[in-house]
Amino acid sequence: MLILYFSRSGNTRSLAKHIHRRVGGDIIELETVAPYPPDYDAVVEQARQEQRRNARPEIRTSIPHPETYDTVFIGYPNWWGTMPMPLFTLLETQPLGRKTVIPFCTHEGSGFGHSRQDLQRLCPEARMLEGLAVRGSQVEDARADVDAWLRKLGLLSA
């Protein structure tokens, strides 16, 4: 099992680490070559421009030995209704094939937006399981919700 995530503010990282503690496997944080700015408004504007240009930001992360994973959790903040563009870069350069993919995201009111559809388009052969969307401001209080979701998926015993 692999927990793959992208996080700028730390909310998605916190969620990914909790999932990792609960289900095990490997965990990889997706990193870009050029980091995003620390200022929230600047990140929002950069993310909007990347989507408008359908950009593929250069990444420094790869999935070593992707064939060893049957199940891949993919975590990300919802930026402008979908995943951050670095995830598009990764999934287009390292297709997941027929793996089981489980999305999770952080947001501040928009849930998954259209990110699940984009993820399905990027991973057309994957078996997509039910995802979990958590408000970024409530990540630290969502551990019971995460555990209930993992139990519902059959990945955590009662």
N, C-alpha and C positions, 0 to 999 in steps of 0.2 A: 504494500500500500504506500502511496505517496501523497503527501499534502504539499501542494504547490500553491504559492500565494504571492500576491503583490500588495504592498502596503506602503503608504506614504506617511500617514499620521500615526500609525501604530495600532489602530483599531482592528484592522484585518489581521495583522500579525498576532495580536492577543487572541483572537478567535482561532487562528490556525494553530497556535501553540496549545490551546485547550483541546482542540480536536486531536492533535498529536498525542497529548498526554493520555487521552481516553482510548484511542484506537491503535497507537503505535505506528510502526512503519518509518518511513523517511520523511524529512521535511526540507523543502527548498524554498528560499525566498527569491523571487524574480527581481533582478537588479538591472537597471539601465546603465549604459555607458555614461551618459550625461544625466546626473541626478536632477530630479525635479526641484524647483525652488522651495525654500522653507516657508515662504509666505503663502497663506491659503488662497488669497485672491489671485496671485500670480499662477499658482497651480491650476486653479479653475480656468483661467484664461488660456493657459498652455494646453490643457486637456481639450478645451473647446476648439482651439486652432488645429490640434492634431486630428481630431475627428473630422473637422471640415475638409482637411487636406487628405483624409484617409491615410495618414502617416503610419509608418512602421518604425518607431524609434529603435535605435540600435540597443541591443541587450548584451549583457556580459554573462548571463546565466544560460546554461543548457541543462537538459535532463540526462545525466550520465546513465547509460544502460537502460533506456526507456522500456526495452523488452522485458525487464525483470518485474515490471509492475502490472498487475491486473486491474487495480482500482486506483484512480487518481482523483483526489479532492482538488478543486480549483477555486481559490479564494481571491477576492478582489473588492475594492471599493467601487460602488456604482458612480461612474463619472459621466454625466450628460446622458444617462439612460442606458449605458452599457459598460463593458469592461474597459479598463484603461488600454490604450493602444499597444503598449508593450506586450500584453497577452496575445494580441493578434499576431505580433511579430513572432513570438515563441511558437504558437500553435500552427502557424503557417510554415515554419521552418522545421518543426519537430512534431509531425502529426501523431496523434495518439492511437490511430487505428481502431481496433475493436475492443478497446478497454472500457471498463465501467467508469463513467465520469460523474462526479458529484459536486455540483457548484455550491458555493456559499459566498455571500457578499455582505458588505456593510453599506449603509446608506443613511440618509437623513430624511426619509419620507417617500422615496420613490421605489422602494423594494428592489426587485430585479430589473425593472424597466424592460428593455428588450434584450438583455444580456443572455438569457437562456437560449433565445432563438439564434443569436450570434454564435454562441458556443456550440449549438447543435450544427450550425452551418460550417463552423471550423472543424468540427469533429463528427463528420457525417456517418462514420461507421461505429461510433461509440454508442454504448448503452447508457443513456442519461437517466440518473436517478433523481428523485425529488431533492431539491436544494433547500437551503435555509438562508433567509435574508434577515439581518439583525441591524437595528438602528445603531450607528456608530457610537452615539452617546450612551447607549445602554449595553454595550458589549460586556462590561464587567458584571452586570447583573443578569446576563443571559446564559450562564453556565447550565442551569437546570433545563432551559429550553434546548440548548445544544445537546445535552445528554438525552432528552426525550426524543429529539430528532434522530440521533444515532441509534437509539433503541428501536425506533420505528423502521429504520433502514435495516435492522438486524445486525448492526455492527457493534452493539454494546449489550451485554447481558443485563437483565433486570436487576 
